[in-house]
């Protein structure tokens, strides 16, 4: 078998089935539903591997729920069993199918962690699919997604990179619209969130509290309240009295921050369109949201507080402490966007790294690009 596709049932499962029909490769799709099996081989799985494999799943659940400790102990035991089950099941399937590579979506969740560990032991390359870094694209990466991807991280690389030319794919600058969580629909329509924007402001997008970007790739900020504390510190130490800060809660995050809405007169919460907020802002401060990349498309100055593939000095400004952020904001007028370097970075993403077209609407160009990538992986 060339490619073993593995996904939970849903839109990605349907997409993988579409690929099996369109690609001229020997492929098959498997899901994560429970199926009984008998397997007598010795299990090569250490406790430390299981702990690591279920850690993100536990963090995500803890960020959503406040259960008693006895419940968490039960859940941890259950997740250990699930990890063991998926490891064994897909080890057996891999022995039967002998795939040249395995394809999964994202890779952070518990079932995918078990599959990745199994594949690593058998030296089977794993392709990670994810929403693309640029609008209307798809990620295809052997290393991982988000900060684990293999996008080059030095400004020197992009200084030496040669633009692909106008004959290549143009970059779409129509930004992705996020869907509101059902608990946020009416709340987001309140007049208080649609007041006129300040004349001059820095835009700060909140992120989903239980997203992997926050739980895994944000070593300095663990939640949005800590992000607010940083912005509150910066606002209180900002020497430009006319500069304000505008925060937007993530539409898909059910959490609300009512007690923060009017806590500082220089910080305003808004639910205006994200594109409008980016275009009107003098700069954008993000942990590692995709809004950071979207802001680069619109030639904005971007401060990055977490780990991200665009936290590259010269393209953005990586920030380590609140003091550093305050200092950079106070000399914002002296920071001029390096448009040439950003153009090369975006060009690399569009014409080298990203698969054209979203996986939700695959076309012939998308399929052909995947065919080439998979063949390169299969042939080593």
ZALUMMAR-693863 format. One record per residue (C-alpha): residue number from 1; residue in one letter; x, y, z. Coordinates in nm, 2 decimals, decimal comma, padded with zeros to 4 digits. Last residue first. Example, Ala and Ser with C-alpha at 12.3 -4.5 7.8 and 13.67 -1.06 7.14 Angstrom:
<atoms>
 pos code      u      v      w
   2    s  01,37 -00,11  00,71
   1    a  01,23 -00,45  00,78
</atoms>
This chain:
<atoms>
 pos code      u      v      w
 380    x  01,20  00,87 -00,04
 379    x  01,00  00,73 -00,33
 378    x  00,68  00,73 -00,12
 377    x  00,74  01,08  00,01
 376    x  00,81  01,23 -00,34
 375    x  00,51  01,04 -00,47
 374    x  00,29  01,18 -00,20
 373    x  00,40  01,54 -00,28
 372    x  00,35  01,50 -00,66
 371    x  00,00  01,35 -00,61
 370    x -00,09  01,61 -00,36
 369    x -00,01  01,89 -00,61
 368    x -00,22  01,71 -00,88
 367    x -00,51  01,68 -00,64
 366    x -00,51  02,05 -00,55
 365    x -00,48  02,16 -00,91
 364    x -00,77  01,92 -01,00
 363    x -01,00  02,07 -00,73
 362    x -01,04  02,01 -00,36
 361    x -01,31  02,21 -00,18
 360    x -01,28  02,14  00,19
 359    x -00,91  02,06  00,15
 358    x -00,86  02,42  00,07
 357    x -00,69  02,51 -00,26
 356    x -00,32  02,52 -00,34
 355    x -00,10  02,29 -00,12
 354    x  00,13  02,52  00,09
 353    x  00,51  02,51  00,11
 352    x  00,66  02,61 -00,22
 351    x  00,44  02,86 -00,41
 350    x  00,22  03,02 -00,14
 349    x  00,44  02,97  00,16
 348    x  00,75  03,08 -00,02
 347    x  00,57  03,38 -00,18
 346    x  00,45  03,48  00,17
 345    x  00,80  03,48  00,30
 344    x  00,94  03,66 -00,01
 343    x  00,68  03,93  00,02
 342    x  00,75  03,96  00,39
 341    x  01,12  04,02  00,32
 340    x  01,05  04,28  00,05
 339    x  00,78  04,45  00,27
 338    x  01,02  04,50  00,56
 337    x  00,77  04,69  00,78
 336    x  00,90  05,01  00,93
 335    x  00,95  05,02  01,31
 334    x  01,04  05,37  01,42
 333    x  00,68  05,47  01,50
 332    x  00,64  05,17  01,72
 331    x  00,90  05,29  01,97
 330    x  00,67  05,28  02,27
 329    x  00,51  04,96  02,14
 328    x  00,86  04,80  02,13
 327    x  00,94  04,90  02,49
 326    x  00,60  04,78  02,62
 325    x  00,65  04,44  02,44
 324    x  00,99  04,40  02,59
 323    x  00,86  04,48  02,94
 322    x  00,57  04,23  02,89
 321    x  00,83  03,96  02,82
 320    x  00,95  03,73  02,53
 319    x  00,84  03,90  02,21
 318    x  00,91  03,78  01,85
 317    x  00,88  04,08  01,61
 316    x  00,75  03,99  01,27
 315    x  00,93  03,95  00,93
 314    x  01,26  04,09  01,05
 313    x  01,27  03,85  01,35
 312    x  01,08  03,54  01,26
 311    x  00,78  03,44  01,47
 310    x  00,60  03,33  01,15
 309    x  00,63  02,96  01,22
 308    x  00,49  03,02  01,56
 307    x  00,59  02,99  01,93
 306    x  00,43  03,26  02,15
 305    x  00,42  03,63  02,20
 304    x  00,43  03,74  01,83
 303    x  00,43  04,12  01,75
 302    x  00,30  04,20  01,40
 301    x  00,35  04,52  01,19
 300    x  00,09  04,52  00,92
 299    x  00,14  04,47  00,54
 298    x -00,21  04,33  00,48
 297    x -00,08  03,98  00,40
 296    x  00,13  04,01  00,72
 295    x -00,19  04,07  00,91
 294    x -00,33  03,74  00,78
 293    x -00,02  03,56  00,92
 292    x -00,08  03,71  01,26
 291    x -00,45  03,65  01,24
 290    x -00,35  03,28  01,22
 289    x -00,31  03,31  01,59
 288    x  00,03  03,27  01,76
 287    x  00,02  03,48  02,08
 286    x -00,09  03,79  01,89
 285    x -00,02  04,17  01,89
 284    x -00,12  04,35  01,57
 283    x  00,00  04,70  01,47
 282    x -00,13  05,04  01,36
 281    x -00,48  04,89  01,34
 280    x -00,74  04,99  01,08
 279    x -00,66  04,71  00,83
 278    x -00,65  04,45  01,10
 277    x -00,97  04,56  01,27
 276    x -01,15  04,58  00,94
 275    x -01,04  04,23  00,84
 274    x -01,15  04,10  01,18
 273    x -01,50  04,23  01,14
 272    x -01,62  04,42  01,44
 271    x -01,66  04,24  01,77
 270    x -01,48  04,49  01,99
 269    x -01,33  04,50  02,34
 268    x -01,16  04,83  02,43
 267    x -00,85  04,88  02,63
 266    x -00,73  05,24  02,71
 265    x -01,01  05,29  02,97
 264    x -00,90  04,98  03,16
 263    x -01,13  04,73  03,33
 262    x -01,43  04,81  03,10
 261    x -01,46  04,47  02,92
 260    x -01,25  04,28  03,16
 259    x -01,52  04,15  03,40
 258    x -01,73  04,03  03,11
 257    x -01,45  03,80  02,98
 256    x -01,65  03,53  02,80
 255    x -01,56  03,17  02,71
 254    x -01,75  03,00  02,43
 253    x -01,45  03,03  02,19
 252    x -01,54  03,01  01,82
 251    x -01,58  03,39  01,78
 250    x -01,24  03,46  01,93
 249    x -01,27  03,76  02,16
 248    x -01,16  04,08  02,00
 247    x -00,93  04,32  02,18
 246    x -00,86  04,68  02,08
 245    x -00,57  04,87  02,24
 244    x -00,53  05,25  02,25
 243    x -00,27  05,50  02,13
 242    x -00,35  05,86  02,19
 241    x -00,14  05,89  02,51
 240    x  00,17  05,76  02,34
 239    x  00,39  05,69  02,64
 238    x  00,25  05,34  02,69
 237    x  00,32  05,20  03,04
 236    x -00,04  05,15  03,15
 235    x -00,13  05,01  02,81
 234    x  00,16  04,78  02,81
 233    x  00,07  04,64  03,16
 232    x -00,29  04,60  03,05
 231    x -00,18  04,42  02,74
 230    x  00,03  04,18  02,94
 229    x -00,25  04,12  03,19
 228    x -00,49  04,07  02,89
 227    x -00,26  03,79  02,76
 226    x -00,27  03,63  03,11
 225    x -00,65  03,64  03,09
 224    x -00,63  03,49  02,75
 223    x -00,47  03,17  02,87
 222    x -00,13  03,00  02,93
 221    x  00,10  03,28  02,83
 220    x  00,48  03,23  02,83
 219    x  00,51  02,88  02,69
 218    x  00,24  02,93  02,42
 217    x  00,28  02,65  02,16
 216    x  00,12  02,35  02,34
 215    x -00,20  02,47  02,52
 214    x -00,24  02,80  02,33
 213    x -00,18  02,67  01,98
 212    x -00,35  02,34  02,07
 211    x -00,68  02,53  02,12
 210    x -00,85  02,51  02,46
 209    x -00,88  02,88  02,52
 208    x -00,96  02,97  02,16
 207    x -00,76  03,28  02,08
 206    x -00,79  03,65  02,16
 205    x -00,70  03,90  01,88
 204    x -00,51  04,21  01,99
 203    x -00,53  04,51  01,76
 202    x -00,32  04,82  01,84
 201    x -00,50  05,15  01,81
 200    x -00,52  05,49  01,65
 199    x -00,85  05,67  01,57
 198    x -01,03  05,45  01,82
 197    x -01,30  05,23  01,67
 196    x -01,67  05,33  01,67
 195    x -01,87  05,11  01,91
 194    x -01,97  04,76  01,79
 193    x -01,90  04,55  02,10
 192    x -02,11  04,77  02,33
 191    x -02,40  04,74  02,09
 190    x -02,44  04,37  02,18
 189    x -02,42  04,14  01,87
 188    x -02,14  03,92  02,01
 187    x -02,36  03,80  02,30
 186    x -02,64  03,69  02,07
 185    x -02,40  03,45  01,88
 184    x -02,16  03,37  02,16
 183    x -02,31  03,05  02,31
 182    x -02,36  02,91  01,96
 181    x -01,99  02,95  01,89
 180    x -01,95  03,21  01,61
 179    x -01,80  03,09  01,28
 178    x -01,46  03,24  01,18
 177    x -01,43  03,42  00,85
 176    x -01,10  03,34  00,66
 175    x -00,93  03,64  00,50
 174    x -00,97  03,74  00,14
 173    x -00,60  03,81  00,06
 172    x -00,55  03,53 -00,19
 171    x -00,19  03,49 -00,29
 170    x -00,13  03,45 -00,67
 169    x -00,01  03,11 -00,79
 168    x  00,30  03,13 -01,01
 167    x  00,34  03,31 -01,34
 166    x  00,41  03,63 -01,15
 165    x  00,76  03,52 -01,04
 164    x  00,88  03,26 -00,79
 163    x  01,07  03,51 -00,58
 162    x  01,43  03,41 -00,50
 161    x  01,51  03,32 -00,14
 160    x  01,84  03,46 -00,01
 159    x  01,67  03,71  00,22
 158    x  01,41  03,45  00,30
 157    x  01,67  03,21  00,43
 156    x  01,85  03,48  00,62
 155    x  01,53  03,57  00,80
 154    x  01,55  03,24  00,98
 153    x  01,26  03,00  01,06
 152    x  01,23  02,77  00,76
 151    x  00,87  02,62  00,74
 150    x  00,91  02,26  00,85
 149    x  00,60  02,24  01,08
 148    x  00,61  02,19  01,45
 147    x  00,51  02,55  01,53
 146    x  00,18  02,49  01,35
 145    x  00,16  02,14  01,21
 144    x  00,39  01,84  01,20
 143    x  00,72  01,72  01,06
 142    x  00,60  01,55  00,74
 141    x  00,39  01,84  00,63
 140    x  00,09  01,89  00,39
 139    x -00,10  02,20  00,49
 138    x -00,39  02,31  00,27
 137    x -00,47  02,64  00,10
 136    x -00,77  02,88  00,06
 135    x -00,63  03,15  00,28
 134    x -00,26  03,11  00,38
 133    x -00,13  02,88  00,65
 132    x -00,34  02,59  00,52
 131    x -00,59  02,40  00,73
 130    x -00,42  02,08  00,84
 129    x -00,28  01,76  00,70
 128    x  00,02  01,58  00,86
 127    x  00,20  01,32  00,66
 126    x  00,36  01,04  00,86
 125    x  00,67  00,86  00,74
 124    x  00,69  00,49  00,85
 123    x  01,00  00,40  01,05
 122    x  00,82  00,12  01,23
 121    x  00,87  00,27  01,58
 120    x  00,78  00,62  01,44
 119    x  00,47  00,48  01,28
 118    x  00,35  00,34  01,62
 117    x  00,42  00,67  01,79
 116    x  00,24  00,87  01,51
 115    x -00,06  00,64  01,54
 114    x -00,08  00,68  01,92
 113    x -00,05  01,06  01,88
 112    x -00,32  01,05  01,61
 111    x -00,57  00,88  01,85
 110    x -00,49  01,12  02,14
 109    x -00,51  01,45  01,95
 108    x -00,21  01,65  01,84
 107    x -00,17  01,51  01,49
 106    x -00,34  01,77  01,27
 105    x -00,51  01,53  01,02
 104    x -00,35  01,20  00,94
 103    x -00,17  01,04  00,65
 102    x  00,05  00,73  00,68
 101    x  00,34  00,64  00,44
 100    x  00,48  00,34  00,25
  99    x  00,20  00,13  00,40
  98    x  00,26 -00,24  00,49
  97    x -00,11 -00,33  00,48
  96    x -00,11 -00,62  00,73
  95    x  00,17 -00,50  00,96
  94    x  00,02 -00,14  00,95
  93    x -00,32 -00,28  01,04
  92    x -00,17 -00,46  01,35
  91    x  00,02 -00,15  01,46
  90    x -00,30  00,04  01,40
  89    x -00,50 -00,17  01,64
  88    x -00,22 -00,19  01,90
  87    x -00,15  00,19  01,92
  86    x -00,52  00,27  01,90
  85    x -00,60  00,04  02,20
  84    x -00,31  00,15  02,41
  83    x -00,41  00,51  02,36
  82    x -00,77  00,44  02,44
  81    x -00,67  00,25  02,76
  80    x -00,45  00,54  02,87
  79    x -00,74  00,77  02,80
  78    x -00,97  00,56  03,03
  77    x -00,71  00,56  03,31
  76    x -00,68  00,94  03,28
  75    x -01,05  00,97  03,28
  74    x -01,09  00,78  03,61
  73    x -00,82  00,99  03,77
  72    x -00,98  01,30  03,64
  71    x -01,31  01,19  03,79
  70    x -01,15  01,13  04,13
  69    x -01,00  01,48  04,12
  68    x -01,34  01,65  04,09
  67    x -01,42  01,79  03,75
  66    x -01,37  02,15  03,63
  65    x -01,41  02,12  03,26
  64    x -01,30  02,30  02,94
  63    x -00,93  02,38  03,01
  62    x -00,90  02,04  03,19
  61    x -01,02  01,86  02,88
  60    x -00,76  02,03  02,66
  59    x -00,48  01,96  02,90
  58    x -00,59  01,59  02,93
  57    x -00,59  01,55  02,55
  56    x -00,26  01,73  02,52
  55    x -00,10  01,49  02,78
  54    x -00,24  01,17  02,63
  53    x  00,05  01,08  02,41
  52    x  00,32  01,20  02,65
  51    x  00,19  00,98  02,93
  50    x  00,15  00,69  02,69
  49    x  00,51  00,72  02,58
  48    x  00,63  00,75  02,94
  47    x  00,44  00,43  03,03
  46    x  00,64  00,24  02,76
  45    x  00,49  00,07  02,45
  44    x  00,64 -00,22  02,26
  43    x  00,34 -00,45  02,31
  42    x  00,44 -00,82  02,25
  41    x  00,24 -00,97  01,96
  40    x -00,08 -01,16  02,02
  39    x -00,34 -00,95  01,85
  38    x -00,71 -01,03  01,85
  37    x -00,94 -00,76  01,73
  36    x -01,26 -00,58  01,84
  35    x -01,34 -00,25  01,65
  34    x -01,37  00,09  01,81
  33    x -01,41  00,38  01,56
  32    x -01,09  00,57  01,47
  31    x -01,13  00,55  01,10
  30    x -00,94  00,39  00,81
  29    x -00,90  00,50  00,45
  28    x -00,72  00,31  00,18
  27    x -00,46  00,39 -00,08
  26    x -00,27  00,24 -00,38
  25    x -00,20  00,55 -00,58
  24    x -00,34  00,73 -00,88
  23    x -00,51  00,98 -00,66
  22    x -00,87  01,08 -00,73
  21    x -01,07  00,80 -00,56
  20    x -00,85  00,76 -00,26
  19    x -00,84  01,14 -00,23
  18    x -01,21  01,16 -00,21
  17    x -01,21  00,91  00,07
  16    x -00,96  01,13  00,25
  15    x -01,19  01,43  00,21
  14    x -01,49  01,22  00,35
  13    x -01,28  01,13  00,66
  12    x -01,18  01,50  00,69
  11    x -01,54  01,60  00,69
  10    x -01,65  01,35  00,95
   9    x -01,55  01,01  01,09
   8    x -01,22  01,02  01,27
   7    x -00,92  01,00  01,04
   6    x -00,65  00,76  00,91
   5    x -00,53  00,75  00,55
   4    x -00,28  00,46  00,47
   3    x -00,08  00,56  00,17
   2    x  00,12  00,35 -00,08
   1    x  00,00  00,00  00,00
</atoms>
